[in-house]
């Protein structure tokens, strides 16, 4: 049996977990008390916990089924980068199940050495006996693009029919420190490539922005979503669809940053903001990822 390691960022299961979760995110550095309280406030606003684990488990189950339909006997496990079940814990569970070979995939489409690269380092640090073949990016995978188009179409139907064609789309991805550009990191280029591929398939105004920059003094990739909303308001826009295509499921960056903060900012600007549903286990996206998994297994000569 071949293993399938499905990875995501992780998030606290309850408000009491927020501080130890942040400690892990910050690499063991203590978190300032005011930041802990701010993050507790944000998680309290979205129900007191992150739903990312169950969302990722649903994605893993769907992916396992889709790969099996392609004739591959595999079993999927979920590993989180910054919370339980940690990637190392999951690899030990896979070893206990006698898995020796596995495909690995992160539920985020764009590669950066700070993001997807960090998952690869977690796999390496686990010192597992399992040979893991990591799929590094899928930012222009046709099924991913088709999934986004489908979700935009659904979101557009929330507006009056006469206005739908003119509603601008703001595509977003998680911001990262600007210093990655000097290192030749492909993240920003991959995000731009996703937006351009989607723009070519859409007959409506499209914009790109970054969101959820960390509370640090160094510059982060922009423009920020808030600035783009202000520009759109000045240009006369009264409706907007936010499409967070750098993410695949709901968590604090979606449920708070967009659904609370950016929605309130849009309201102040006189803009009606709607967000696309998250991809989660959308059949189109899952089918595409299953195809990539099978192709990776074939490249490894494991089939």
MOMOQUI-V729473 format. One record per pair of residues at least 6 apart in sequence whose C-alpha atoms are under 6 Angstrom apart, sorted by the first residue. I is the first residue (numbers start at 0). J is the second residue. D is the distance in whole Angstrom. If there is no record, write none. Layout:
BEGIN
i=I j=J d=D
i=I j=J d=D
END
This chain:
BEGIN
i=0 j=72 d=6
i=0 j=73 d=5
i=1 j=73 d=5
i=1 j=100 d=6
i=1 j=101 d=6
i=2 j=73 d=5
i=2 j=74 d=5
i=2 j=75 d=6
i=2 j=101 d=4
i=3 j=74 d=6
i=3 j=75 d=4
i=3 j=101 d=5
i=3 j=102 d=5
i=3 j=103 d=6
i=4 j=75 d=6
i=4 j=76 d=5
i=4 j=77 d=6
i=4 j=103 d=5
i=5 j=77 d=5
i=5 j=104 d=5
i=5 j=105 d=6
i=6 j=77 d=6
i=6 j=78 d=5
i=6 j=79 d=6
i=6 j=105 d=5
i=7 j=79 d=5
i=7 j=105 d=6
i=7 j=106 d=6
i=8 j=79 d=5
i=8 j=80 d=5
i=8 j=81 d=6
i=9 j=79 d=5
i=9 j=81 d=5
i=9 j=82 d=5
i=10 j=49 d=5
i=10 j=82 d=6
i=11 j=17 d=6
i=11 j=48 d=6
i=11 j=49 d=6
i=12 j=48 d=5
i=12 j=49 d=6
i=13 j=47 d=6
i=13 j=48 d=5
i=14 j=47 d=6
i=18 j=35 d=6
i=22 j=28 d=6
i=22 j=29 d=6
i=23 j=81 d=6
i=24 j=81 d=6
i=42 j=48 d=6
i=49 j=250 d=6
i=50 j=250 d=6
i=51 j=250 d=6
i=58 j=280 d=5
i=59 j=75 d=6
i=62 j=285 d=6
i=63 j=75 d=6
i=65 j=289 d=6
i=66 j=289 d=5
i=78 j=84 d=6
i=78 j=85 d=5
i=78 j=86 d=4
i=78 j=89 d=5
i=79 j=85 d=5
i=79 j=86 d=5
i=80 j=86 d=6
i=87 j=125 d=5
i=99 j=129 d=4
i=100 j=129 d=5
i=100 j=130 d=5
i=101 j=131 d=5
i=102 j=131 d=6
i=102 j=132 d=5
i=102 j=133 d=6
i=103 j=132 d=6
i=103 j=133 d=4
i=104 j=133 d=6
i=104 j=134 d=5
i=107 j=246 d=6
i=108 j=136 d=5
i=108 j=137 d=5
i=108 j=138 d=5
i=109 j=136 d=5
i=109 j=138 d=5
i=109 j=186 d=6
i=110 j=136 d=5
i=110 j=186 d=5
i=111 j=186 d=5
i=138 j=193 d=6
i=139 j=193 d=6
i=142 j=283 d=5
i=142 j=284 d=5
i=142 j=287 d=5
i=143 j=284 d=5
i=146 j=283 d=6
i=146 j=284 d=6
i=150 j=275 d=6
i=151 j=275 d=6
i=154 j=275 d=5
i=155 j=163 d=6
i=165 j=203 d=6
i=166 j=238 d=6
i=166 j=239 d=6
i=167 j=204 d=5
i=167 j=205 d=6
i=167 j=239 d=5
i=168 j=205 d=5
i=168 j=240 d=5
i=168 j=241 d=6
i=169 j=206 d=5
i=169 j=207 d=5
i=169 j=241 d=5
i=169 j=242 d=6
i=170 j=207 d=5
i=170 j=242 d=5
i=170 j=243 d=6
i=171 j=207 d=6
i=171 j=208 d=5
i=171 j=209 d=5
i=171 j=243 d=4
i=171 j=244 d=6
i=172 j=209 d=5
i=172 j=243 d=6
i=172 j=245 d=4
i=173 j=209 d=6
i=173 j=210 d=5
i=173 j=211 d=6
i=174 j=209 d=5
i=174 j=210 d=5
i=174 j=212 d=5
i=174 j=220 d=5
i=175 j=219 d=6
i=175 j=220 d=6
i=176 j=219 d=4
i=176 j=220 d=6
i=177 j=218 d=6
i=177 j=219 d=5
i=177 j=220 d=5
i=208 j=222 d=5
i=208 j=223 d=5
i=208 j=224 d=5
i=209 j=221 d=5
i=209 j=222 d=6
i=209 j=223 d=5
i=209 j=224 d=6
i=210 j=223 d=6
i=210 j=224 d=6
i=237 j=270 d=4
i=238 j=270 d=5
i=238 j=271 d=5
i=239 j=272 d=5
i=240 j=272 d=6
i=240 j=273 d=5
i=240 j=274 d=5
i=241 j=274 d=5
i=242 j=275 d=6
i=247 j=277 d=6
i=247 j=278 d=5
i=247 j=279 d=6
i=248 j=277 d=5
i=248 j=279 d=5
i=262 j=272 d=6
END
